[in-house]
Amino acid sequence: MVYISRKEHFNAAHRLFNPTWSDEKNKEVFGPCANVNGHGHNFELIVTVKGEPNPDTGFVIDLKVLGDLVKEEIIDKVDHKNLNLDVDFMRGKMASCEIFIVEIWKILDRALEKITEARLHRIRLYETPKNYVDYYGE
């Protein structure tokens, strides 16, 4: 099994806020991240796929194809957007990185199945240089 990764970058804003809680409780739990106008990040998304290299090409998947897929399915939909307000697949969901990465997985998993035998192995989402989440589809 060979694992290959593609890194993409995007900018997005979000607000951490539970609508069933009071403003005070949201501020207590989420701090400045509950700001009514949200806050932004320079995100990095690393998509890792796994598979056996094709004997004709030597590729698990062509990295240009993977990059184009990630750009079309995710980056174009989230870059310079507010995750809470502008991104259809995040509407009505908590815009935490943990929820966000699960939704990204669902989209990329379905898209990959249509074009390749390679499968998602892991998605890593950096919210800041110090903070990131990993998801393995479990």
ROSE-4610 file (N, C-alpha, C; in Angstrom, 1 decimal, always signed):
// ROSE-4610
residu = [M/M/M/V/V/V/Y/Y/Y/I/I/I/S/S/S/R/R/R/K/K/K/E/E/E/H/H/H/F/F/F/N/N/N/A/A/A/A/A/A/H/H/H/R/R/R/L/L/L/F/F/F/N/N/N/P/P/P/T/T/T/W/W/W/S/S/S/D/D/D/E/E/E/K/K/K/N/N/N/K/K/K/E/E/E/V/V/V/F/F/F/G/G/G/P/P/P/C/C/C/A/A/A/N/N/N/V/V/V/N/N/N/G/G/G/H/H/H/G/G/G/H/H/H/N/N/N/F/F/F/E/E/E/L/L/L/I/I/I/V/V/V/T/T/T/V/V/V/K/K/K/G/G/G/E/E/E/P/P/P/N/N/N/P/P/P/D/D/D/T/T/T/G/G/G/F/F/F/V/V/V/I/I/I/D/D/D/L/L/L/K/K/K/V/V/V/L/L/L/G/G/G/D/D/D/L/L/L/V/V/V/K/K/K/E/E/E/E/E/E/I/I/I/I/I/I/D/D/D/K/K/K/V/V/V/D/D/D/H/H/H/K/K/K/N/N/N/L/L/L/N/N/N/L/L/L/D/D/D/V/V/V/D/D/D/F/F/F/M/M/M/R/R/R/G/G/G/K/K/K/M/M/M/A/A/A/S/S/S/C/C/C/E/E/E/I/I/I/F/F/F/I/I/I/V/V/V/E/E/E/I/I/I/W/W/W/K/K/K/I/I/I/L/L/L/D/D/D/R/R/R/A/A/A/L/L/L/E/E/E/K/K/K/I/I/I/T/T/T/E/E/E/A/A/A/R/R/R/L/L/L/H/H/H/R/R/R/I/I/I/R/R/R/L/L/L/Y/Y/Y/E/E/E/T/T/T/P/P/P/K/K/K/N/N/N/Y/Y/Y/V/V/V/D/D/D/Y/Y/Y/Y/Y/Y/G/G/G/E/E/E]
num = [1/1/1/2/2/2/3/3/3/4/4/4/5/5/5/6/6/6/7/7/7/8/8/8/9/9/9/10/10/10/11/11/11/12/12/12/13/13/13/14/14/14/15/15/15/16/16/16/17/17/17/18/18/18/19/19/19/20/20/20/21/21/21/22/22/22/23/23/23/24/24/24/25/25/25/26/26/26/27/27/27/28/28/28/29/29/29/30/30/30/31/31/31/32/32/32/33/33/33/34/34/34/35/35/35/36/36/36/37/37/37/38/38/38/39/39/39/40/40/40/41/41/41/42/42/42/43/43/43/44/44/44/45/45/45/46/46/46/47/47/47/48/48/48/49/49/49/50/50/50/51/51/51/52/52/52/53/53/53/54/54/54/55/55/55/56/56/56/57/57/57/58/58/58/59/59/59/60/60/60/61/61/61/62/62/62/63/63/63/64/64/64/65/65/65/66/66/66/67/67/67/68/68/68/69/69/69/70/70/70/71/71/71/72/72/72/73/73/73/74/74/74/75/75/75/76/76/76/77/77/77/78/78/78/79/79/79/80/80/80/81/81/81/82/82/82/83/83/83/84/84/84/85/85/85/86/86/86/87/87/87/88/88/88/89/89/89/90/90/90/91/91/91/92/92/92/93/93/93/94/94/94/95/95/95/96/96/96/97/97/97/98/98/98/99/99/99/100/100/100/101/101/101/102/102/102/103/103/103/104/104/104/105/105/105/106/106/106/107/107/107/108/108/108/109/109/109/110/110/110/111/111/111/112/112/112/113/113/113/114/114/114/115/115/115/116/116/116/117/117/117/118/118/118/119/119/119/120/120/120/121/121/121/122/122/122/123/123/123/124/124/124/125/125/125/126/126/126/127/127/127/128/128/128/129/129/129/130/130/130/131/131/131/132/132/132/133/133/133/134/134/134/135/135/135/136/136/136/137/137/137/138/138/138]
x = [+0.9/+0.0/+0.9/+0.6/+1.3/+0.4/+1.0/+0.2/+0.8/-0.1/+0.4/-0.5/+0.0/-0.7/-0.6/-1.6/-1.7/-2.1/-1.4/-1.7/-2.3/-3.4/-4.0/-4.2/-4.4/-4.5/-5.8/-6.4/-7.6/-7.8/-8.5/-8.8/-10.3/-10.7/-12.2/-12.4/-13.6/-14.1/-15.1/-15.3/-16.3/-16.6/-17.7/-18.1/-18.5/-17.9/-18.2/-19.3/-20.5/-21.7/-22.7/-23.2/-24.3/-25.6/-26.5/-27.7/-28.7/-28.5/-29.4/-28.9/-27.7/-27.1/-27.3/-27.2/-27.2/-25.9/-25.9/-24.7/-23.6/-24.0/-23.0/-22.3/-23.2/-22.6/-21.7/-22.1/-21.3/-19.9/-19.9/-18.7/-17.8/-18.5/-17.8/-17.1/-17.7/-17.2/-16.3/-16.6/-15.9/-15.0/-15.2/-14.4/-14.6/-13.5/-13.6/-14.0/-13.9/-14.4/-15.9/-16.6/-18.1/-18.5/-17.5/-17.7/-18.8/-19.8/-21.0/-20.5/-19.4/-19.0/-18.0/-17.7/-16.8/-15.4/-14.5/-13.1/-12.5/-11.3/-10.8/-9.5/-9.2/-8.0/-7.4/-6.2/-5.5/-5.3/-6.2/-6.3/-5.3/-4.8/-4.1/-4.8/-5.1/-5.8/-4.9/-4.6/-3.7/-4.6/-4.7/-5.5/-4.6/-4.7/-3.8/-4.7/-4.3/-5.0/-4.0/-4.6/-3.8/-4.3/-3.3/-3.7/-2.4/-2.6/-1.5/-1.2/+0.1/+0.5/+0.0/-0.6/-1.0/+0.2/+0.2/+1.4/+1.7/+0.8/+1.0/+1.5/+1.1/+1.5/+2.5/+2.5/+3.2/+2.6/+1.4/+0.7/-0.4/-0.5/-1.7/-2.9/-2.6/-3.5/-2.6/-2.9/-2.2/-2.4/-1.3/-1.5/-2.2/-2.0/-2.8/-4.2/-4.6/-6.1/-6.6/-5.8/-6.2/-6.3/-5.3/-5.4/-6.6/-6.9/-8.0/-9.3/-9.4/-10.6/-10.8/-9.7/-9.8/-10.2/-9.6/-9.9/-11.4/-11.9/-13.2/-14.3/-14.0/-15.0/-15.0/-13.8/-13.7/-13.3/-12.1/-11.4/-12.3/-12.8/-13.6/-14.9/-15.3/-16.6/-16.3/-15.1/-14.8/-13.9/-13.1/-12.0/-12.7/-12.2/-12.7/-14.3/-14.7/-16.1/-16.3/-17.5/-17.8/-18.5/-17.8/-18.3/-19.7/-20.1/-21.5/-22.5/-22.2/-23.2/-23.1/-21.9/-21.7/-21.5/-21.3/-20.9/-22.1/-22.7/-23.9/-23.7/-22.6/-22.5/-22.2/-22.0/-21.9/-23.1/-24.1/-25.3/-26.0/-26.3/-27.0/-26.1/-24.8/-23.8/-22.9/-22.4/-21.4/-20.1/-19.6/-18.4/-17.1/-17.0/-15.7/-14.9/-13.6/-12.8/-13.1/-13.5/-13.9/-15.1/-16.1/-17.3/-16.9/-16.2/-15.8/-15.0/-14.1/-13.3/-14.1/-15.0/-15.9/-16.7/-17.2/-18.0/-17.1/-15.9/-15.0/-14.7/-14.5/-14.3/-15.4/-16.7/-17.8/-17.8/-17.5/-17.5/-16.4/-15.2/-14.1/-14.1/-14.6/-14.8/-15.7/-16.8/-17.8/-17.1/-16.4/-15.8/-14.7/-13.9/-12.8/-13.4/-14.4/-15.0/-15.4/-15.7/-16.2/-15.0/-13.8/-12.7/-11.5/-11.4/-10.2/-10.4/-9.5/-9.6/-8.9/-8.1/-7.4/-8.5/-8.2/-9.2/-8.6/-9.4/-8.9/-8.3/-7.2/-6.6/-6.8/-6.4/-6.5/-6.7/-7.4/-7.4/-6.9/-6.0/-5.5/-5.8/-6.4/-6.8/-6.1/-5.2/-4.6/-5.4/-5.8/-6.6/-5.6/-4.5/-3.4/-2.1/-1.0/+0.3/+0.4/-0.3/-0.2/-1.4/-2.5/-3.7/-4.2/-4.3/-4.9/-5.7/-6.5/-7.3/-7.0/-7.0/-6.9/-8.2/-8.6/-9.7/-9.4/-9.8/-9.5/-10.8/-11.9/-13.1/-13.8/-13.4/-13.9/-15.0]
y = [-1.2/+0.0/+1.2/+2.2/+3.4/+4.6/+5.5/+6.7/+7.9/+8.7/+10.0/+11.1/+12.3/+13.4/+14.7/+15.5/+16.7/+17.8/+18.9/+20.0/+21.2/+21.7/+22.9/+23.9/+25.2/+26.3/+27.1/+27.5/+28.4/+29.3/+30.4/+31.3/+31.2/+31.2/+31.2/+31.7/+32.1/+32.6/+31.7/+31.7/+30.9/+31.5/+31.0/+31.4/+30.2/+30.0/+28.9/+29.4/+28.8/+29.3/+28.3/+28.0/+27.0/+27.8/+27.8/+28.6/+28.2/+27.1/+26.7/+27.2/+27.9/+28.4/+29.9/+30.5/+32.0/+32.5/+33.8/+34.5/+34.4/+34.4/+34.3/+32.9/+31.9/+30.5/+30.3/+30.9/+30.8/+31.5/+32.6/+33.4/+32.6/+32.0/+31.2/+30.0/+29.3/+28.1/+28.4/+29.3/+29.5/+30.8/+31.6/+32.8/+33.7/+34.3/+35.2/+34.6/+33.2/+32.5/+32.6/+33.0/+33.2/+34.6/+35.4/+36.8/+36.7/+37.6/+37.7/+37.8/+38.4/+38.6/+37.5/+36.5/+35.5/+35.9/+35.0/+35.2/+34.3/+34.6/+33.9/+33.2/+32.3/+31.5/+31.3/+31.0/+30.6/+29.1/+28.4/+26.9/+26.2/+25.1/+24.1/+22.8/+22.2/+20.9/+20.0/+18.9/+17.8/+16.6/+16.1/+15.0/+13.8/+12.7/+11.6/+10.4/+9.9/+8.7/+7.5/+6.3/+5.1/+4.2/+3.4/+2.4/+1.8/+0.9/+0.3/+1.0/+1.2/+2.0/+1.2/+2.0/+1.4/+0.9/-0.3/-0.8/+0.0/+0.6/+1.4/+2.8/+3.4/+4.8/+4.9/+3.9/+4.0/+4.9/+5.4/+6.3/+5.5/+5.9/+5.6/+6.4/+7.7/+8.6/+9.8/+10.3/+11.4/+12.6/+13.2/+14.2/+15.5/+15.7/+16.8/+16.5/+15.3/+14.9/+15.1/+14.6/+14.8/+16.3/+17.1/+18.5/+19.2/+18.8/+19.4/+19.0/+17.8/+17.3/+18.0/+18.2/+18.9/+20.3/+20.9/+22.3/+22.5/+21.7/+21.8/+21.4/+20.4/+19.9/+20.6/+21.2/+21.8/+23.2/+23.5/+24.8/+25.9/+25.6/+26.6/+27.0/+26.0/+26.3/+27.0/+26.9/+27.4/+28.6/+28.8/+29.9/+31.2/+32.0/+33.4/+33.4/+32.4/+32.3/+32.2/+32.5/+32.3/+30.9/+30.0/+28.6/+28.5/+29.3/+29.3/+29.7/+30.7/+31.4/+31.1/+30.8/+30.7/+29.3/+28.4/+27.0/+26.1/+25.6/+24.8/+23.6/+22.9/+21.6/+21.8/+23.1/+23.4/+24.0/+24.3/+25.0/+24.2/+24.8/+24.2/+23.3/+23.3/+22.5/+23.4/+22.9/+23.6/+23.7/+24.9/+25.1/+24.9/+23.9/+23.5/+22.8/+22.7/+22.0/+20.5/+20.0/+18.6/+18.2/+19.1/+18.8/+19.1/+20.2/+20.6/+19.5/+18.8/+17.8/+16.6/+16.2/+15.1/+15.4/+16.6/+16.9/+16.9/+17.4/+17.4/+15.9/+15.1/+13.6/+13.1/+13.3/+12.8/+13.2/+14.4/+14.9/+14.3/+14.3/+13.8/+12.2/+11.5/+10.1/+9.7/+10.4/+10.1/+10.5/+11.6/+12.1/+11.1/+10.7/+9.7/+8.4/+7.9/+6.6/+6.7/+7.8/+7.9/+7.9/+8.2/+8.4/+7.5/+6.8/+6.0/+4.9/+3.9/+2.9/+3.3/+4.3/+4.9/+5.3/+5.2/+5.6/+6.6/+7.4/+8.3/+7.5/+8.0/+7.4/+8.3/+9.6/+10.6/+12.0/+12.8/+14.2/+15.0/+15.9/+16.7/+18.2/+18.9/+20.3/+21.1/+22.0/+22.9/+24.2/+24.5/+25.8/+26.9/+26.6/+27.5/+26.6/+27.3/+26.5/+25.5/+25.8/+25.0/+24.1/+24.3/+23.5/+22.8/+21.5/+20.8/+19.6/+19.1/+17.9/+16.9/+15.6/+14.5/+13.7/+13.2/+12.3/+11.2/+10.0/+8.8/+8.1/+8.8/+8.2/+7.3/+7.3/+6.3/+7.0]
z = [+0.0/+0.0/+0.0/-0.9/-1.0/-0.6/+0.2/+0.6/+0.0/-0.6/-1.2/-0.7/-0.6/-0.1/-1.0/-0.9/-1.6/-0.6/-0.5/+0.4/-0.4/+0.1/-0.4/+0.7/+0.3/+1.2/+0.9/+1.9/+1.7/+3.0/+2.8/+3.9/+4.1/+5.3/+5.6/+7.0/+7.2/+8.5/+9.1/+10.4/+11.0/+12.4/+12.9/+14.3/+15.0/+16.2/+17.1/+18.0/+17.9/+18.6/+18.6/+19.7/+19.9/+20.0/+19.1/+19.1/+20.3/+20.9/+22.0/+23.3/+23.3/+24.5/+24.5/+25.7/+25.8/+25.3/+25.0/+24.6/+25.7/+26.9/+28.0/+28.0/+27.8/+27.8/+26.6/+25.5/+24.3/+24.5/+25.1/+25.4/+26.4/+27.4/+28.4/+27.7/+26.9/+26.3/+25.1/+24.2/+23.0/+23.0/+24.0/+24.1/+22.9/+22.5/+21.3/+20.0/+20.0/+18.8/+18.6/+19.6/+19.5/+19.1/+18.7/+18.3/+17.2/+17.3/+16.4/+15.0/+14.7/+13.3/+12.9/+13.8/+13.4/+13.5/+13.0/+13.0/+11.8/+11.4/+10.2/+10.5/+9.5/+9.6/+8.2/+8.2/+7.0/+7.1/+6.5/+6.7/+5.7/+6.1/+5.2/+5.3/+4.1/+4.1/+3.4/+4.1/+3.5/+3.3/+2.1/+1.7/+1.4/+2.1/+1.9/+1.3/+0.2/-0.4/-0.4/-0.4/-0.4/-1.5/-2.0/-3.0/-3.5/-4.5/-5.2/-6.4/-6.7/-8.0/-9.2/-10.1/-11.4/-12.2/-12.7/-13.4/-14.6/-15.2/-16.5/-16.2/-15.1/-14.9/-13.7/-12.8/-11.6/-10.5/-10.8/-9.9/-9.1/-7.8/-7.0/-7.6/-7.7/-8.4/-8.9/-10.0/-10.6/-9.6/-9.1/-8.1/-8.7/-10.0/-10.6/-10.5/-10.8/-10.7/-9.3/-8.3/-6.9/-6.6/-7.0/-6.7/-7.3/-8.5/-9.2/-8.5/-8.1/-7.4/-6.1/-5.3/-4.0/-4.2/-5.2/-5.5/-5.9/-6.8/-7.3/-6.3/-5.5/-4.6/-3.2/-2.8/-1.5/-1.6/-2.1/-2.0/-2.7/-3.9/-4.6/-3.8/-2.9/-2.2/-0.8/-0.3/+1.0/+1.1/+0.0/+0.1/+0.1/+1.1/+1.3/+1.5/+2.3/+2.6/+4.1/+4.6/+6.0/+6.0/+6.8/+6.8/+7.3/+8.3/+8.8/+7.8/+7.0/+6.2/+4.7/+4.2/+2.7/+2.2/+3.0/+2.6/+2.8/+1.7/+1.8/+2.6/+2.5/+3.2/+4.7/+5.2/+6.6/+7.2/+6.4/+6.9/+8.0/+9.1/+10.2/+11.1/+10.8/+11.6/+12.4/+13.5/+14.2/+13.3/+13.2/+12.3/+13.0/+13.8/+14.4/+13.4/+13.6/+12.6/+12.6/+13.8/+13.9/+13.0/+13.0/+12.1/+10.7/+10.5/+9.1/+8.4/+9.1/+8.4/+8.1/+8.9/+8.6/+7.4/+7.2/+6.1/+4.8/+4.9/+3.8/+3.4/+4.3/+4.0/+3.2/+3.7/+3.0/+1.5/+1.2/-0.2/-1.0/-0.4/-1.2/-1.3/-0.4/-0.5/-1.6/-1.7/-2.8/-4.2/-4.2/-5.5/-5.9/-5.0/-5.4/-5.9/-5.3/-5.7/-7.2/-7.7/-9.1/-10.1/-9.6/-10.6/-10.4/-9.3/-9.0/-8.1/-8.0/-7.0/-5.7/-5.8/-4.6/-3.6/-2.3/-1.3/-0.3/+0.3/+1.3/+2.5/+3.0/+4.2/+5.3/+5.1/+6.2/+5.6/+6.3/+6.0/+7.2/+7.0/+8.1/+7.7/+8.7/+8.5/+9.6/+9.1/+10.0/+10.1/+11.3/+11.5/+11.8/+12.5/+12.7/+12.6/+12.6/+12.6/+13.8/+14.9/+16.1/+16.3/+15.6/+15.8/+14.6/+14.7/+13.5/+14.0/+13.1/+13.3/+12.2/+12.6/+11.6/+11.6/+10.5/+10.4/+9.4/+9.8/+9.1/+8.6/+8.7/+8.2/+9.1/+10.4/+11.3/+12.2]
